[in-house]
Amino acid sequence: MSGNVEAGLVRRAVAALNSGDIEAYLGGFAPDCLRGVGGLGVALTVPEIRANLRQLFAAFDRLHLDEDLLFGADGHACARWTLRGVHIGEYGGIASTHREIAVETCEVYTFTGDKVTECHVYGETMSLFNQLSGSAHE
């Protein structure tokens, strides 16, 4: 486990998220933080991140972000995550499938003080929907 400040800040925010506290998670982000998502083409604002997290928590039971790797220094952190849960409600137009998901992503965070001021998410953007539909391209 990394002992640096940036990794600790990310770890604390994700612990709040994993306990279901979206607001405490977002408390680790500056109000004007933008989250770029690979393949999306548009950066998400904090209110858009909040709305998406609410949708995820409503649609997935046992939603949890597992830390696969986390390190940082000098105002930056990088994390590899696996988002896990069980699909119990409509998400993205797909009715409940009761399928388990495991979506791998990598996130790079930029900090100013103790707040994330910029974030970039990299991964297979269609992985979640492929898993929900049972596609062979998971």
C-alpha positions as CSV (number, residue, x, y, z in Angstrom):
1,M,0.0,0.0,0.0
2,S,1.3,3.4,-0.9
3,G,1.8,5.9,1.9
4,N,1.9,9.1,-0.1
5,V,-0.5,12.0,0.4
6,E,-2.2,11.9,-3.0
7,A,-2.9,8.1,-2.9
8,G,-4.2,8.6,0.7
9,L,-6.7,11.3,-0.5
10,V,-8.0,9.1,-3.3
11,R,-8.2,6.1,-1.0
12,R,-10.2,8.1,1.6
13,A,-12.6,9.4,-1.1
14,V,-13.2,5.9,-2.6
15,A,-13.8,4.4,0.9
16,A,-16.6,6.9,1.3
17,L,-18.0,5.9,-2.2
18,N,-17.8,2.3,-1.3
19,S,-19.8,3.0,1.9
20,G,-22.5,4.6,-0.4
21,D,-21.6,8.2,0.6
22,I,-21.5,10.0,-2.8
23,E,-21.3,13.4,-1.3
24,A,-18.3,12.5,0.8
25,Y,-16.6,11.0,-2.3
26,L,-17.2,14.2,-4.3
27,G,-15.9,16.2,-1.3
28,G,-12.5,15.2,-2.5
29,F,-13.0,17.0,-5.8
30,A,-12.8,20.7,-6.4
31,P,-16.2,22.1,-7.5
32,D,-14.9,23.0,-11.0
33,C,-13.1,19.7,-11.5
34,L,-13.6,18.0,-14.9
35,R,-13.5,14.3,-15.4
36,G,-12.4,13.3,-18.9
37,V,-13.6,9.8,-20.0
38,G,-11.7,8.1,-22.8
39,G,-14.0,7.7,-25.8
40,L,-16.7,10.0,-24.5
41,G,-15.3,13.2,-26.1
42,V,-16.7,15.5,-23.4
43,A,-15.5,16.1,-19.9
44,L,-18.0,15.5,-17.1
45,T,-18.7,18.2,-14.4
46,V,-19.1,17.4,-10.7
47,P,-22.9,17.5,-11.0
48,E,-22.8,15.1,-13.9
49,I,-20.5,12.8,-12.0
50,R,-22.9,12.9,-9.1
51,A,-25.9,12.1,-11.3
52,N,-24.1,9.2,-12.9
53,L,-23.1,7.8,-9.5
54,R,-26.7,8.0,-8.3
55,Q,-27.8,6.1,-11.4
56,L,-25.1,3.4,-10.7
57,F,-26.1,3.0,-7.1
58,A,-29.7,2.7,-8.0
59,A,-29.0,0.1,-10.7
60,F,-26.4,-2.1,-9.1
61,D,-26.5,-3.9,-5.8
62,R,-23.2,-4.3,-3.9
63,L,-21.6,-1.6,-6.0
64,H,-17.9,-1.5,-5.0
65,L,-14.8,0.0,-6.5
66,D,-11.9,-2.4,-5.8
67,E,-8.4,-0.9,-5.7
68,D,-6.1,-2.9,-7.9
69,L,-3.2,-0.4,-7.9
70,L,-2.8,3.1,-6.5
71,F,0.3,5.4,-6.4
72,G,1.1,9.0,-6.6
73,A,3.4,11.9,-5.9
74,D,4.0,15.6,-6.7
75,G,0.3,16.5,-7.1
76,H,-0.8,13.5,-9.1
77,A,-2.1,10.0,-8.5
78,C,-2.8,7.0,-10.7
79,A,-5.2,4.2,-9.9
80,R,-6.3,1.0,-11.5
81,W,-9.8,0.0,-10.4
82,T,-12.3,-2.8,-10.9
83,L,-16.0,-1.7,-10.4
84,R,-18.1,-4.6,-9.3
85,G,-21.8,-5.0,-8.6
86,V,-24.9,-6.9,-9.5
87,H,-27.3,-5.3,-12.0
88,I,-30.7,-5.0,-10.2
89,G,-32.3,-2.0,-11.9
90,E,-32.5,-0.2,-15.3
91,Y,-29.2,1.3,-16.4
92,G,-28.6,3.0,-19.8
93,G,-31.8,1.7,-21.1
94,I,-31.1,-1.9,-20.1
95,A,-33.5,-3.6,-17.7
96,S,-32.2,-5.5,-14.7
97,T,-30.3,-8.6,-15.8
98,H,-29.0,-9.7,-12.3
99,R,-25.6,-10.2,-14.0
100,E,-22.5,-9.4,-12.0
101,I,-20.2,-6.8,-13.6
102,A,-16.5,-6.3,-13.3
103,V,-15.4,-3.1,-15.2
104,E,-11.7,-2.3,-15.2
105,T,-10.5,1.3,-15.5
106,C,-7.4,3.4,-14.9
107,E,-7.8,7.0,-13.5
108,V,-5.2,9.7,-13.4
109,Y,-5.9,12.5,-10.9
110,T,-4.3,16.0,-10.6
111,F,-4.4,17.7,-7.2
112,T,-4.3,21.2,-6.0
113,G,-3.9,21.0,-2.3
114,D,-6.2,18.3,-1.0
115,K,-8.7,18.4,-3.9
116,V,-8.8,16.7,-7.2
117,T,-8.8,19.4,-9.9
118,E,-8.7,17.2,-12.9
119,C,-9.3,13.6,-13.6
120,H,-9.0,11.3,-16.6
121,V,-10.6,7.9,-16.9
122,Y,-9.2,5.3,-19.3
123,G,-10.7,1.9,-20.1
124,E,-13.0,0.0,-22.4
125,T,-16.0,2.3,-22.4
126,M,-18.4,-0.3,-23.7
127,S,-17.3,-3.0,-21.2
128,L,-20.2,-2.4,-18.8
129,F,-22.9,-2.5,-21.5
130,N,-21.2,-5.6,-23.1
131,Q,-21.4,-7.4,-19.8
132,L,-25.0,-6.4,-19.2
133,S,-26.0,-7.6,-22.7
134,G,-23.9,-10.8,-22.4
135,S,-21.9,-9.8,-25.4
136,A,-18.8,-11.9,-26.3
137,H,-16.8,-8.8,-26.5
138,E,-16.6,-8.3,-22.7
